[in-house]
Amino acid sequence: MWRVLRSSVTLPPVPPVVEVLRRYPDAGEPLACEPIGKGLLNHGYRVSTTRGSYFLKHHLDKHHLDDASGDHATIVRQHRATQQLHSLGVPVAPPLSDTEGDTVTVIDGQRYALHRWVDGLHRDGAQLTTAQSRRLGALLGAVHTGLEQVMEADPPPPPVRGQSPDPADTFTLIDELLTAARHMGPRDAFDELAVHRLVERRALLEQHAHRRPPMPEGSARGWVHGDFHPLNLLYRGADPVAIVDWDRLGVQPRAEEAVRAAAIFFVRPDGELALEKVRAYARAYRRSAGAGAAELAAAVHRVWWERLNDFWILRWRYRLHDRRADPQFPAVSALAVWWTREYEAVGEAFTG
């Protein structure tokens, strides 16, 4: 008799585990199913069977999302990419094939994929040594070069990137968020910090509006993971054992993913970047991906500008009434200010 392990927290609905496992007879009989929190794009479960543990992923329908991650062809493409990367030695956890050779199981119009369970822990930059930071950069470079190789049959779509954020739009958003934060009742310490950062950021944008990046020209666009950060990388001891959650696999300027990832991995609680680790990471990435210093410099500028104009955590809180990302706000909001002040030093760390 199999059982569902739940808590008092609101969790995703119970998936049709028995029906899914019928497509995978080698996986054994189900014993327990435990939701792994509620994902932003999809739902995940740990399924224990008579033959081991598995990760069951429920790919939500695309019309419930802001992107096409629920589209069948898109999911199949993600699966094929991870299978081929795995064959190249990139640490991933590709989906298993069912009795028909498919990696996507469709039940009542819902799409599921079964993966072997990977034991591992998430580690942020503070937990990585300089040598491990170097290895992280080399790993991301290997992902980019590996994707370039395995996605040859999927040529990049035409560029859809528009202009970088317009400060005029950001000023409008700041005013809207300021009104929301000031009229929260009762206001708490988060709201006070939000008001402070919004006023501070408006002044910074007024000072630096002339530095808005132009349309990207000649940037090395290619297939990228799309969401490379500590929660999507599992470690076993000092070794990365699996890059997970490939839902945002897509085509972007590759170096921008490298810079965004560093800004997440290596940000300290006070908003500073651990530049010595960033330098080791970036040098290894450049060697592994074959990226030049000029490419990284342009990416640093675009991501800095992106961060200066971005208020996604506040939009979640005040527009969507979703506070899951609130704990990230102090460091993220401080980073934009610190990065602006230390712009030259940050650029040198990525390119030196």
NULUMSE-77104 format. One record per atom (N, C-alpha, C): residue in one letter; x, y, z. Coordinates in steps of 0.02 Angstrom, whole numbers, plus 50000, padded with zeros to 5 digits. Layout:
// residues N
AXYZ ...
//
This chain:
// residues 352
M500434994050000 M500005000050000 M500445006250000 W500355010449950 W500785016349948 W500435022149983 R500825027050004 R500535032550043 R500805039250017 V500415044450032 V500595051250014 V500825054750077 L501425057550076 L501695061250134 L501555068550123 R501185071550170 R500995078650162 R501145082350227 S501115088950223 S501185093150283 S500595097850284 S500585102350334 S500045107150339 S500105112750289 V500695113150256 V500795118450208 V500415116750144 T500145121850111 T499805120750048 T500295118049997 L500135112149969 L500595108749924 L500225106949860 P500605105049808 P500295103149745 P499835097149754 P499365096149707 P498915090349711 P499295083849702 V499015078449726 V499335071949720 V499325069749647 P499905067949619 P499925065749549 P499705058549542 P499545056349482 P499335049349471 P499935044649469 V500245043849527 V500885040149531 V500815033049504 V500285029549524 V500195022549503 V500155022149428 E499765026549397 E499695026449325 E500355028149290 V500725033049317 V501355034849286 V501835028849289 L501895025749347 L502385020349355 L502215014149313 R501595013549293 R501425008049249 R501805008549183 R501985014649164 R502365015649102 R503105014049112 Y503305013149175 Y504015011949191 Y504055005649235 P503944999749208 P503914993749251 P504564992349288 D505124994649262 D505764993549297 D505834997949359 A505395002849367 A505445007449424 A505175004349488 G504804998949483 G504534995749542 G503834998249561 E503584995849617 E502924997749641 E502975003649688 P502505008449684 P502545014349727 P502435012849800 L502825016149843 L502755015549915 L502535022049947 A502825027749923 A502655034249953 A502785039749901 C502425045149910 C502495051049866 C502495057249910 E503025061149904 E503105067149946 E503215073249902 P502775078349904 P502885084449865 P503525087949885 I503875090549837 I504495094449850 I504315101749844 G503915104249890 G503715111349888 G503315112749825 K503185119149813 K502805121249755 K503265125249710 G503425122549652 G503875125949606 G503545131849573 L503955136349546 L503695142149512 L503435140349443 L503755135449411 L503545133549344 L503185126749344 N503415122049383 N503135115349383 N503115112649454 H502795106949463 H502765103649528 H503215097549528 G503525096149585 G503975090449590 G503815086249651 Y503965079749645 Y503815074949698 Y504385069949705 R504515067749766 R504965062149777 R504535055849784 V504635051149740 V504255044949739 V504705039249761 S504515035849814 S504885029949838 S504525023749812 T504915019049786 T504635012849760 T505005006849789 T504795001049769 T505124994949792 T505824994249762 R506004998649715 R506654998249683 R507075004549691 G506855009149733 G507255015049743 G506845021449746 S507185027149737 S506855033749740 S506905037149673 Y506385040949657 Y506345044449593 Y506065051449604 F506225055649555 F505935062449555 F505415062649499 L504795064049518 L504245064549470 L504095071949459 K504125074049397 K504005081049381 K503355081749343 H502935086249367 H502305087949332 H502415094449295 H502435093949229 H502515099949187 H501835103149178 L501755109049207 L501115112549203 L500965114849132 D500315115449117 D500125117749051 D500385124749039 K500585126148977 K500895132548961 K500425138348972 H499765137348967 H499325143148976 H499255145149049 H499575141249094 H499605143149165 H500245147049180 L500685147749129 L501345150549141 L501455156749099 D502015160049111 D502205165849071 D502625163949011 D502805157549005 D503205155248949 D502905148848922 A503285145448878 A503025139448846 A503315133148875 S503515133248940 S503845127448968 S503385121448973 G502725122348966 G502265116648968 G502115113848900 D502365116848846 D502255114548779 D502595107748768 H502245102848739 H502515096148733 H503175095948695 A503195099348638 A503815099248599 A504385102548636 T504225107748675 T504745111048714 T505025106448767 I504585102748801 I504805098048852 I505245092548822 V505025089948766 V505415084748732 V506105087348713 R506135093448690 R506775096448673 R507225097148734 Q506935099248790 Q507325099548852 Q507595092748871 H507165087748866 H507375080948884 H507935078448839 R507855079448775 R508375077248728 R509035080648742 A509005087048758 A509625090748772 A509975087948834 T509595086448887 T509915083848948 T510185076848937 Q509835072748898 Q510085066048883 Q510745066448846 Q510785071048798 Q511405071648759 Q511965074748799 L511795079648842 L512305082448885 L512585077148933 H512145072948958 H512355067549002 H512855062948966 S512735061748902 S513195057448864 S513875060848854 L513895067548860 L514525071148854 L514885071748922 G514575069348974 G514875069649040 G514685075649081 V514205079649058 V513955085349097 V513505082549153 P513595084749215 P513185081949270 P512465084349267 V512035080249241 V511315081749237 V510945075449260 A510285076049267 A509865070349285 A509335069549231 P509505066349175 P509035065949119 P508425061749137 P507875062749102 P507275058849116 P507355051649092 L506965047149122 L506955040249101 L506475039349043 S506605034549001 S506145032848946 S505665027448969 D505025028148947 D504525023148966 D504555017248917 T504065012848922 T504065006748880 T504005008248806 E503755014348790 E503695016248720 E504285020348696 G504765021448741 G505345025548722 G505235032948731 D504675034848760 D504515041948770 D504755044148839 T504915050648845 T505115053448910 T504565057648941 V504015058748905 V503455062648930 V502845058048934 T502565057348993 T501965053349003 T501365058049008 V500865056948966 V500275061248966 V499695057348995 I499405060049049 I498835056949082 I498315062349094 D497715061349066 D497175066149072 D497405073149051 G497805073348998 G498025079748972 G498595082949010 Q498825079749064 Q499375082449104 Q500025078749086 R500595082349087 R501225079449066 R501685078349126 Y501975072349129 Y502415070349183 Y503055067449155 A503595068049194 A504235065049176 A504535061949239 L504855056249231 L505155052649287 L505915052849281 H506235054849336 H506975055249339 H507215051049397 R507825048549393 R508115045349451 R508245050649505 W508135048849567 W508255053549622 W509005054649630 V509205060849638 V509915062549648 V509995065249719 D510375061849760 D510525064349827 D511055069749821 G510925075349852 G511395080749849 G511145086749888 L511575091649897 L511415097749933 L511545103849889 H511175109149902 H511305115549869 H511855119249906 R512295122549870 R512835126349901 R512875133149867 D512865138549907 D512955145149878 D513695147049878 G513835152949852 G514535154949845 G514915155449910 A514575157049964 A514915157450029 A515185150650051 Q514885145350025 Q515105138650043 Q515615135749995 L515785139549943 L516265137249894 L516945140349906 T517465136449900 T518145139049902 T518295142549836 T518865145849833 T519055148949769 T519145143649715 A519435137949733 A519525132449685 A518845129849661 Q518365129249706 Q517705126949687 Q517335132149645 S517475138549658 S517185143849617 S517455143449546 R518095141849541 R518405140849475 R518065135049439 R517935129749476 R517615123949446 R516905125549424 L516565129749462 L515885131749444 L515885135449377 G516355140049368 G516395143649305 G516545139049247 A516995134249258 A517165129349205 A516555125149189 L516155123449240 L515555119349228 L515055123049185 L514935129449200 L514465133249159 L514725133949088 G515375134949080 G515655135149013 G515545128648976 A515625122949012 A515505116448981 A514775115548961 V514325118349001 V513605118148983 V513495121848918 H513785127748911 H513665131748851 H513975128548789 T514585126048795 T514895122848737 T514555116148722 G514335112648774 G513975106448763 G513315107548728 L512955112748749 L512315114348716 L512425116248644 E512955119948631 E513105121848562 E513185115648518 Q513465110448548 Q513585104148511 Q512935100148502 V512565099348557 V511985094848554 V511365097948524 M511345104648521 M510755108048494 M510845109948421 E511315106948386 E511435108648316 E510805107448274 A510405102448293 A509795101048256 A509235105948273 D509345110148324 D508845115148344 D509165122048336 P509185124748275 P509515131248266 P509175136648307 P509565141348333 P509275146648374 P508735150448336 P508185151948369 P507655155948337 P507895163048325 P507535166748283 P507735173748271 P507755177648337 P508215182448343 P508255186348405 P507595189748420 V507395189448483 V506785192748505 V506925197948558 R507555198548577 R507735203348629 R507635210448604 G507315214348643 G507245221348625 G507745225648662 Q507565231848669 Q507995236448705 Q508065234448778 S508595236748808 S508675235848880 S508145240048916 P508035238848980 P507505242449016 P507555250049007 D506985253048995 D506935260248986 D506845263449055 P507285268049075 P507205271049142 P506545274649151 A506255277149096 A505605280549103 A505085275649128 D505095269549103 D504625264449127 D504775262649200 T505425262449217 T505615260749285 T505385266049334 F505435272449315 F505195277849359 F504455276949373 T504065275149322 T503355273949332 T503235268249380 L503615262849371 L503545257049416 L503735258849487 I504275262649495 I504485264749562 I503935268649597 D503615273249562 D503075277049592 D502495272549614 E502335267649572 E501795263049588 E501965258849649 L502585256349652 L502795252249708 L502865256349772 L503085262449766 L503125266849824 L502435267949855 T501945269149812 T501265270149837 T501015263949874 A501165258149844 A500945251849876 A501295250749943 A501945251949945 A502315250750007 A502115255650062 R501995261850042 R501825266950092 R501125266050120 H500695262550083 H500005261750106 H499855254750132 M500385250850143 M500285244450175 M500045245650246 G499575241550267 G499365242350336 G499305235750372 P499645235050427 P500165239650451 P500835238450416 R501225243750408 R501885243050377 R502365239650425 D502795235450396 D503295232050437 D503995234150414 A504505230850441 A505195232750425 A505345231750351 F505045226650320 F505145225550249 F504895231550209 D504295233950225 D504015239650189 D504445245850197 E504715246850257 E505145252650268 E505775252050225 L506065246050222 L506655245150180 L506485246050107 A505905243550086 A505695244250017 A505645251649997 V505335255650041 V505285262850026 V505975265950020 H506415264250067 H507095266950065 H507455265150000 R507425258849981 R507765256549921 R507465259549857 L506815260249855 L506485263149797 L506685270449786 V506685274249840 V506905281249835 V507635281649815 E508045277449846 E508755277249830 E508875275349757 R508505270349733 R508605268049664 R508375273249614 R507855276949630 R507635282149584 R508185287449576 A508505289149630 A509045294049626 A509625291349585 L509795284949594 L510335281849555 L510175281849481 L509555280249465 L509355280049394 L509375286949363 E509165291849401 E509205298749374 E509925300649359 Q510385298249401 Q511095299749393 Q511405295949334 H511175289749323 H511505285349274 H511065283849212 A510525287449202 A510075285949146 A510435286049079 H510945290149072 H511305290749008 H511725284548993 R511785279849040 R512205273949030 R511795267849007 R511175269048986 R510765263548962 R511105260048904 P511175253348907 P511525249748853 P511145250148787 P511495250248732 P511165249948666 P510915242948652 M510585242248596 M510375235548573 M510995231148568 P510955224848592 P511545220448588 P511715218848515 E512335219948497 E512555218448429 E513165213848433 G513135208548395 G513705204048391 G513835199948454 S513365199948501 S513475195948562 S513415188548544 A513785184448579 A513795177348565 A513155174248593 R512645173848551 R512015170748572 R512065163248563 G511765159648608 G511765152348602 G511285149348653 W511205142848650 W510775139448697 W511085139648767 V510675141448816 V510895141948886 V510395138348931 H510625136748991 H510185133649041 H509595138249056 G509725144649064 G509195149549074 G509025151049146 D509255147049194 D509085148249264 D509615145049309 F510245146749295 F510815143649329 F510945147249395 H510755144149450 H510855147149516 H510905141549568 P511065143149631 P511195137949681 P510645132749690 L510015134749684 L509475130049695 L509385125149637 N509735126449582 N509685121949525 N510335118049513 L510755117749565 L511375113949561 L511455109949625 L511535103449618 L511615099049676 L512345096949683 Y512585097149745 Y513265095049761 Y513245088849805 R513745084649796 R513875079149843 R514595080149867 G514655082749928 G515315084749951 G515535090949912 A516135090649884 A516395096349847 A516215096049773 D515875090749752 D515775089549680 D515065091049658 P514975094949604 P514315095749574 P514095089049544 V513495086849561 V513265080349536 V512655080949490 A512315086549490 A511735087249445 A511525094549438 I511465096649376 I511135103049359 I510415101249343 V509945104249378 V509245102449371 V508835108349345 D508195106949332 D507705112049311 D507925115649247 W507815112349191 W507995115049126 W507395118349091 D506905120549130 D506295123249101 D506405129549060 R506925133249075 R507055139549040 R507615138848988 L507755132648967 L508225131648913 L508025135948854 G508485140048831 G508315144648776 G508935147848748 V508835152548704 V509385156048670 V509455163048698 Q510045164548723 Q510195171148752 Q510935172648739 P511145178848750 P511865180148752 P512175176048809 R512625171548792 R512875166748841 R513225170048901 A513625175148887 A514005178248940 A513545181548992 E512955183648971 E512485186549019 E512255181449070 E512165175149048 E511995169949097 E512555169049147 A513175169449123 A513755168649168 A513765174249220 V513625180349199 V513635185949245 V513045185549294 R512455183949269 R511875183349314 R511985178049366 A512265172449344 A512385166949392 A512875169149446 A513405172549427 A513895174849476 A513585179749526 A513135184049501 A512815188949545 A512345185649595 I512135179449581 I511715175749629 I512155171549675 F512625167849646 F513045163449686 F513475167349736 F513765172949714 F514285176049753 F514085182549788 V513435183949792 V513215189849828 V513215188249903 R513475192949942 R513485192250015 R512865195450044 P512695193950106 P512085196650137 P512055204250136 D512645207650136 D512645214950136 D512615217750065 G512545213550015 G512485215849946 G513135216149907 E513695214849939 E514335214849903 E514435208149868 L514825208349814 L515025202249780 L515715200149806 A515805193649815 A516465190949835 A516905190949772 L517235196649761 L517565197649696 L518145192849684 E518475190549737 E519025185849725 E518755179249697 K518165177249719 K517855171149692 K517565172449623 V517285178349613 V517025180149548 V517585179849496 R518175182449514 R518735182549468 R518935175449448 A518985170949496 A519165164049482 A518635160749439 Y518015161849456 Y517445159049418 Y517455161649346 A517535168249337 A517495171149270 A518075168949226 R518675168549254 R519245166349214 R519135159249189 A518885154949233 A518755147949214 A518195147649162 Y517685151749170 Y517145151849121 Y517395153949053 R517805159249051 R518055161748987 R518465156448951 R518885152948989 R519295147648958 R518845141948933 S518365139848974 S517945134148957 S517485135748899 A517205141748898 A516715143548846 A517035146848785 G517675148548790 G517995152048735 G517735159148727 A517565162248783 A517285169048782 A517835174148795 G517825179748759 G518325184848768 G518135189848822 A518635193748843 A518525198748895 A518015204048873 A518025205948809 A517555210948784 A516845208448789 E516745202048775 E516075199148780 E515825199348852 L516265197748899 L516075198048970 L515945205148992 A516355209948969 A516255216848989 A515575219448967 A515375217848905 A514725220048880 A514165216748921 A514255210448938 A513755206948978 A513695209949048 V514265211649078 V514255214749145 V513855221249143 H513965225249091 H513605231549087 H512855230549080 R512655225749037 R511945224649026 R511605221749088 V511945217149123 V511645214149183 V511625219349239 W512135223549244 W512115228949295 W511505233349282 W511405235249220 W510835239649204 W510175236049218 E510155229749201 E509565225649214 E509405225749289 R509915224649331 R509815224649403 R509605231549429 L509875236649400 L509715243449422 L508985245149409 N508695241849359 N507995243349340 N507505237949363 D507745232949399 D507325227249414 D507055227349485 F506405226049492 F506075225849558 F505615219849562 W505845214049538 W505395208349534 W505145206149602 I505555206649653 I505335204349720 I504775208949745 L504845215349733 L504315219949755 L503685219149713 R503765217549649 R503165216249608 R502795210149633 W503175205049652 W502855199149682 W502475200949745 R502785204849788 R502485206349853 R501865210849846 Y501935216249808 Y501415221349807 Y500895220449752 R501085217049697 R500605215849644 R500275209049650 L500675203949666 L500425197149668 L500285194749739 H500475198749789 H500385196949859 H500735190249874 D501305189349844 D501705183249851 D502355185249886 R502455182649946 R503035184749987 R503595179549990 R503565174549947 R504065169249950 R504775171849939 A504845177049898 A505515179649882 A505735185149929 D505325187149977 D505495192750021 D506185191950054 P506375185950078 P507025185450112 P507615187250067 Q507535187050002 Q508085188749957 Q508175196249948 F507665200149967 F507665207249949 F508245211249980 P508405210350044 P508945214550071 P509595214050032 A509825208050016 A510455207249980 A510385209449907 V509835207549875 V509745209249804 V509705216849794 S509335220249838 S509255227449830 S509895231149847 A510275228449895 A510915231549913 A511425230449858 L511385224749823 L511865223349769 L511845228649715 A511255230649695 A511195235649641 A511555242149659 V511505244049722 V511825250149745 V512575249249748 W512795243749779 W513515242449785 W513835241649717 W513505237949672 W513785236849605 W513875243449568 T513415248049576 T513475254549543 T514085258249571 R514175258049635 R514745261449666 R515405258149647 E515415251549642 E516025247849628 E516035245249556 Y515745248949510 Y515655246649442 Y516315244449411 E516845248449418 E517485246849387 E517795240449416 A517745239749482 A518035233849514 A517665227549493 V517005227949487 V516625222149465 V516805220249393 G516845225249351 G517035223949281 G517715220649276 E518195223049316 E518865220249314 E518865212949338 A518445211349387 A518425204549413 A518175199649359 F517735201849317 F517475197549264 F517935197149203 T518345202149194 T518735202549132 T519495202049142 G519725202749204 G520445202849217 G520775196049222 
//
